[in-house]
Amino acid sequence: TQNPIEQEGTYPLPEAQVDRFLLKVIIGYPTKEEEKIIIRQNISGERKKVMPLLHPSEITEVQKIVQKIYLDEKIERYIVDIVFATRNPQDYGLKDLAGMISFGASPRASIGLARASRAYAFLRGRGYVIPEDVRAVCHDVLRHRIGLTYEAEANNITTDQIISEILDKVEVP
């Protein structure tokens, strides 16, 4: 978890373990209206009945369908270029980033980017991945897989900013 207040008994995971998570999704605080609903639901004691949308067997079927989403070789190359740009930014015209990245994304990031892109294409009703699918999931897939240098942290540079620069520079097929 990322609970900045009570950290006793919690420890950051090593990079090798963090890399095993497919996504790091940032979820902010609720809006004022959402928070009022949260208050009402919690003090009233009433709970809305949760109705399942899918049966576990349907989830397995959807996973099989997502695996069949077409991923063209040009998209694979695009994914690899994005990940390699985290490791060797100077090779992609991003020499300024070289001093900001202590370690780039692993091969697991390439796999994750391909899988998440397929899932995103599926959610958009397509049987194939387009560059916009890769770009849509890229921050969530890579933000926890890039190590920042002390210089980057001292200058308040985030992994999201680095990913955005990479996406702006890497050639889109």
C-alpha positions in Angstrom: 0.0 0.0 0.0 1.0 3.6 -0.2 -0.3 4.9 3.1 2.1 7.8 4.0 0.7 8.2 7.5 1.0 4.8 9.2 4.0 3.0 7.8 4.9 0.9 10.8 4.9 -2.8 9.7 4.9 -1.9 6.0 8.0 -2.0 3.8 8.5 -1.0 0.2 8.8 -4.0 -2.1 12.1 -4.6 -4.0 12.0 -3.6 -7.6 12.0 -7.2 -8.7 8.7 -7.8 -6.9 7.1 -4.4 -7.9 7.9 -5.4 -11.5 5.5 -8.3 -11.2 2.5 -6.0 -10.9 0.9 -5.4 -14.3 -0.3 -1.8 -13.5 0.2 1.0 -11.0 -3.0 2.9 -11.2 -3.2 6.3 -9.4 -6.5 6.8 -7.6 -7.0 10.2 -6.1 -9.4 11.3 -3.4 -13.2 11.3 -4.1 -15.0 14.5 -5.1 -17.0 16.3 -2.5 -20.2 14.8 -3.8 -18.7 11.3 -3.8 -17.5 11.8 -0.3 -20.9 12.8 0.9 -22.3 9.6 -0.6 -19.6 7.6 1.3 -20.5 9.3 4.5 -24.2 8.6 4.0 -23.6 4.9 3.2 -21.3 4.4 6.1 -23.3 6.1 8.9 -26.7 4.7 7.8 -25.6 1.1 8.1 -27.4 0.3 5.0 -25.5 -1.6 2.3 -26.5 -1.8 -1.3 -26.7 -5.3 -2.6 -23.8 -6.1 -4.8 -24.8 -8.0 -8.0 -22.1 -9.8 -9.9 -21.7 -8.8 -13.5 -19.9 -11.9 -14.6 -19.6 -15.5 -13.4 -16.0 -16.6 -12.9 -16.2 -18.9 -16.0 -17.1 -15.8 -18.1 -14.0 -14.0 -16.8 -11.9 -17.0 -18.0 -13.6 -16.8 -21.4 -13.0 -13.1 -21.7 -9.3 -13.7 -20.8 -9.1 -16.2 -23.7 -10.6 -13.7 -26.1 -8.2 -11.0 -25.0 -5.3 -13.3 -25.8 -6.6 -13.6 -29.3 -6.6 -9.8 -30.0 -4.3 -9.2 -32.9 -1.0 -7.5 -32.2 0.8 -6.5 -35.4 4.6 -6.7 -35.6 4.6 -2.9 -36.0 2.9 -2.5 -32.7 5.3 -5.0 -31.1 8.2 -2.9 -32.4 6.5 0.2 -31.0 6.2 -1.4 -27.6 9.8 -2.5 -27.6 11.0 1.0 -28.7 9.1 2.6 -25.8 10.6 0.1 -23.3 14.1 0.4 -24.7 13.8 4.2 -24.6 13.5 3.8 -20.8 16.8 1.9 -20.8 18.8 3.9 -23.5 17.0 7.3 -23.8 20.0 8.7 -25.8 19.3 6.3 -28.6 15.9 7.9 -29.1 17.0 11.5 -29.0 16.3 11.8 -25.3 19.8 12.3 -23.9 18.4 14.7 -21.2 16.6 11.7 -19.7 19.7 9.6 -19.3 20.7 11.4 -16.1 17.1 11.1 -14.7 16.7 7.3 -15.1 18.6 5.0 -12.7 17.1 1.9 -14.3 14.8 1.3 -17.1 11.8 -1.0 -17.6 12.5 -4.8 -17.8 11.3 -7.3 -20.4 8.3 -7.9 -18.1 7.3 -4.3 -19.0 7.1 -5.2 -22.7 5.0 -8.2 -21.9 2.7 -6.1 -19.7 2.4 -3.3 -22.2 1.4 -5.8 -24.9 -1.2 -7.5 -22.6 -2.7 -4.3 -21.3 -2.9 -2.9 -24.8 -4.8 -6.0 -26.0 -7.2 -5.7 -23.0 -7.7 -2.0 -23.8 -8.4 -2.8 -27.4 -11.0 -5.4 -26.3 -12.7 -2.9 -24.0 -12.9 -0.5 -27.0 -14.6 -3.3 -29.1 -11.7 -4.0 -31.4 -10.1 -7.2 -32.4 -6.7 -5.5 -33.0 -4.3 -3.2 -31.1 -3.6 0.3 -32.4 -0.9 2.7 -31.2 -3.5 4.7 -29.2 -4.2 1.6 -27.1 -0.5 1.3 -26.2 -0.4 5.0 -25.3 -3.5 4.8 -23.2 -2.1 2.1 -20.9 1.6 3.1 -21.0 1.7 5.3 -17.9 -0.1 2.7 -15.8 2.2 -0.1 -17.0 5.5 1.7 -16.8 5.2 4.2 -13.9 6.4 1.6 -11.3 9.0 0.1 -13.5 11.4 3.0 -14.0 13.8 4.0 -11.4 14.6 7.7 -10.9 18.0 9.1 -10.1 18.6 11.4 -7.1 18.8 14.3 -9.6 15.4 13.5 -11.0 13.9 13.3 -7.5 15.6 16.5 -6.4 14.1 18.3 -9.5 10.6 16.9 -8.7 10.6 14.9 -12.0 8.2 12.0 -12.0 8.1 8.8 -13.9 4.9 10.0 -15.6 6.8 13.0 -17.0 9.5 10.7 -18.3 7.0 8.4 -19.9 5.2 11.3 -21.5 8.5 12.5 -23.0 9.3 9.1 -24.3 5.8 8.8 -25.9 6.3 12.2 -27.5 9.6 11.2 -29.0 9.3 7.5 -30.0 8.1 7.1 -33.6 4.5 5.9 -33.8 3.8 3.3 -36.5 
